Amino acid sequence: MLSARPLSGRSRCFTLIELLVVIVIIAILLGLTLPALGQARESARRLKCLTNLKGFGTGLALYMNDADDILPLVRPLHGEGDPSDPSLLDVMAGYLDVPAPVRNPPETGYFEGYDPYRCPSDIVGKDSATEFQPVWATDGVSYEYFPGILMFFAESLFLPNPAEAVTWTLREPRWAKMPVLIDQDDWHPGRARGPKKNAMYLQEYRADWATDFTQEGDDLWGDLVADLLRFGGRREPPGFPPP
C-alpha cells in the first residue's frame, strides 16, 4: 500500500490579490517618503546657499575694513553700468578663498561655477537663447549685488559720492530690509509667503530669507532718493529748484 507524501516542502506562491496589496503598500510608502526626501534635499541646498552668502559677507567685511567701511563701487552684476568699471567678482577675488569665475573658452563660453558664487538650486535657466543654462553659467554668479544697482542710480543723480550714499543709506534702520546680495530667482520653494529667495544683509552680514522691502509704503522711492542725496553730498538732484 502506497503511503501519502507530505506536502509541507512545497513552496506557496503569492496570489494575485496579495501581490496587488504589496504593490499598493509600496506605492503608499513611496508617496509618503519621496516628498520628505525632496524637502530634505531642498533644505540642504538652501543651507548651502546661505553658507555661500555668508562667505560673501565675510569677504565684504574684510574689504570694508580696508575701505573705511564703504561698500565696493562696482557695476551691477546683472544690470546696467559702465563695462569699464570693475565688477564685484573682480574686487572680491582678493578677499575670498577662491578665484573669480572665468569663461571657458574665454569671452565666448559659459562660466565655470563653484562656491561661493553658485547657488545649488540654480540648476536650469529660463532663456532658450542661453540653452537654458543656469544663471551662474551665463553670468558667473547666482546672486545680484543690489548696492551696485543703487550706486548706478546714484551716479545718474550726479552724486559726488555714490558709494558713500548707498552704504550709509543701507545702514539706516528703515532700509535694513534691503539686501546686499540676493538670489537672482525664486529658487527656494519651501517658503510659504514672501520671496522664495535668500539674501545677505549689511547688518552683521546676516544671511536669511529675502524680505519684500517694497512694502514700505507709497513714499518708499522718494524717501530712498532723499537719503541717497543726503548721504551722497548733494541736497537735491541737478535741475531741481532749491527748497
ABEGO torsion letter per residue (X at the ends): XBBBBBAAABBBBBBAAAAAAAAAAAAAAAAAAAAAAAAAAAAAAAAAAAAAAAAAAAAAAAAAAAAGGBBBBBBBAABBEBAABBBAAAAAAAABABBBBBBOBBGABBBBBBOAABBAABABBABAAAGGBBAAAAAGBABBBAAAAAAAAAAAAGBABAAAAAAAAAABAAAAABBABBBABBABAABABEBBBBBBBABGGBBBBBBBAAAAEAAAAAAAAAAAAAAAGBABBBGBBBX
